[in-house]
Amino acid sequence: MAEHCALSRNRFGELFKAALGMSPKQYLEQRRMRRAMSLLVHGDASIADIAERLAFCDAYHFSKRFKALTGLSPRHYRAHVRRSLPDQS
């Protein structure tokens, strides 16, 4: 991203953090996790499939990062949110 903006990595990181309040790495991880949340709730893909789709090295690493950021494992997150949704019947 920095190269695309014709900036050094450090300068790009400084400007990015000033604008969004987080580093580019944090922003990208947050986006990946939001996508994972959507896939978990609105799809039936396995945890391993979601991890692969979102370019995590494996399902274990994905699950560990997901739990660190949300407080729930992907499986528990899926079950918890689906229980709280109105019945689609």
C-alpha positions as a Markdown table, in Angstrom:
| # | Residue | x | y | z |
|---|---|---|---|---|
| 1 | Met | 0.0 | 0.0 | 0.0 |
| 2 | Ala | 2.8 | 2.4 | 0.9 |
| 3 | Glu | 4.5 | 1.8 | -2.5 |
| 4 | His | 1.2 | 2.4 | -4.3 |
| 5 | Cys | 1.0 | 5.8 | -2.5 |
| 6 | Ala | 4.6 | 6.6 | -3.3 |
| 7 | Leu | 5.4 | 6.8 | 0.5 |
| 8 | Ser | 7.9 | 5.0 | 2.7 |
| 9 | Arg | 6.4 | 2.2 | 4.8 |
| 10 | Asn | 7.0 | 4.3 | 8.0 |
| 11 | Arg | 5.4 | 7.4 | 6.6 |
| 12 | Phe | 2.5 | 5.5 | 5.2 |
| 13 | Gly | 2.0 | 3.8 | 8.6 |
| 14 | Glu | 2.1 | 7.1 | 10.4 |
| 15 | Leu | -0.5 | 8.7 | 8.1 |
| 16 | Phe | -2.7 | 5.7 | 8.2 |
| 17 | Lys | -2.7 | 5.5 | 12.0 |
| 18 | Ala | -3.4 | 9.3 | 12.2 |
| 19 | Ala | -6.3 | 8.9 | 9.9 |
| 20 | Leu | -7.9 | 5.6 | 11.2 |
| 21 | Gly | -6.4 | 5.2 | 14.7 |
| 22 | Met | -4.8 | 1.9 | 13.9 |
| 23 | Ser | -1.9 | 0.4 | 11.9 |
| 24 | Pro | -2.5 | -0.9 | 8.4 |
| 25 | Lys | -1.9 | -4.4 | 9.8 |
| 26 | Gln | -4.5 | -4.0 | 12.5 |
| 27 | Tyr | -6.9 | -2.6 | 10.0 |
| 28 | Leu | -6.5 | -5.5 | 7.6 |
| 29 | Glu | -6.8 | -8.0 | 10.4 |
| 30 | Gln | -10.0 | -6.3 | 11.6 |
| 31 | Arg | -11.4 | -6.5 | 8.1 |
| 32 | Arg | -10.6 | -10.2 | 7.8 |
| 33 | Met | -12.3 | -10.9 | 11.2 |
| 34 | Arg | -15.4 | -9.0 | 10.2 |
| 35 | Arg | -15.5 | -11.1 | 7.0 |
| 36 | Ala | -15.0 | -14.2 | 9.1 |
| 37 | Met | -17.9 | -13.2 | 11.4 |
| 38 | Ser | -20.2 | -12.8 | 8.4 |
| 39 | Leu | -19.1 | -16.1 | 6.9 |
| 40 | Leu | -19.6 | -17.9 | 10.2 |
| 41 | Val | -23.1 | -16.5 | 10.7 |
| 42 | His | -24.5 | -16.5 | 7.2 |
| 43 | Gly | -22.8 | -19.5 | 5.7 |
| 44 | Asp | -22.2 | -23.2 | 6.4 |
| 45 | Ala | -18.5 | -23.3 | 5.6 |
| 46 | Ser | -16.3 | -25.2 | 8.0 |
| 47 | Ile | -13.9 | -23.3 | 10.2 |
| 48 | Ala | -11.0 | -24.7 | 8.2 |
| 49 | Asp | -12.6 | -23.5 | 4.9 |
| 50 | Ile | -13.1 | -20.0 | 6.3 |
| 51 | Ala | -9.5 | -19.9 | 7.5 |
| 52 | Glu | -8.3 | -21.0 | 4.1 |
| 53 | Arg | -10.6 | -18.5 | 2.3 |
| 54 | Leu | -9.3 | -15.6 | 4.4 |
| 55 | Ala | -5.6 | -16.7 | 3.9 |
| 56 | Phe | -4.8 | -17.8 | 7.5 |
| 57 | Cys | -2.0 | -20.4 | 7.6 |
| 58 | Asp | -4.4 | -22.9 | 9.2 |
| 59 | Ala | -7.6 | -23.3 | 11.2 |
| 60 | Tyr | -5.8 | -23.4 | 14.5 |
| 61 | His | -4.2 | -20.0 | 13.9 |
| 62 | Phe | -7.5 | -18.5 | 12.7 |
| 63 | Ser | -9.3 | -19.8 | 15.7 |
| 64 | Lys | -6.7 | -18.5 | 18.1 |
| 65 | Arg | -6.7 | -15.0 | 16.5 |
| 66 | Phe | -10.5 | -15.0 | 16.3 |
| 67 | Lys | -10.9 | -15.8 | 20.0 |
| 68 | Ala | -8.2 | -13.3 | 21.0 |
| 69 | Leu | -10.2 | -10.5 | 19.2 |
| 70 | Thr | -13.8 | -11.6 | 20.0 |
| 71 | Gly | -13.6 | -13.5 | 23.2 |
| 72 | Leu | -15.3 | -16.5 | 21.6 |
| 73 | Ser | -14.1 | -19.4 | 19.5 |
| 74 | Pro | -15.4 | -19.3 | 15.9 |
| 75 | Arg | -17.7 | -22.3 | 16.7 |
| 76 | His | -19.1 | -20.6 | 19.8 |
| 77 | Tyr | -19.5 | -17.3 | 18.0 |
| 78 | Arg | -21.5 | -19.0 | 15.2 |
| 79 | Ala | -23.8 | -20.7 | 17.6 |
| 80 | His | -24.2 | -17.7 | 19.9 |
| 81 | Val | -25.1 | -15.2 | 17.0 |
| 82 | Arg | -27.3 | -17.7 | 15.2 |
| 83 | Arg | -29.3 | -18.3 | 18.4 |
| 84 | Ser | -29.9 | -14.6 | 18.7 |
| 85 | Leu | -31.2 | -14.1 | 15.2 |
| 86 | Pro | -34.9 | -14.0 | 14.5 |
| 87 | Asp | -36.3 | -17.3 | 13.1 |
| 88 | Gln | -36.1 | -17.1 | 9.3 |
| 89 | Ser | -39.0 | -19.6 | 8.8 |
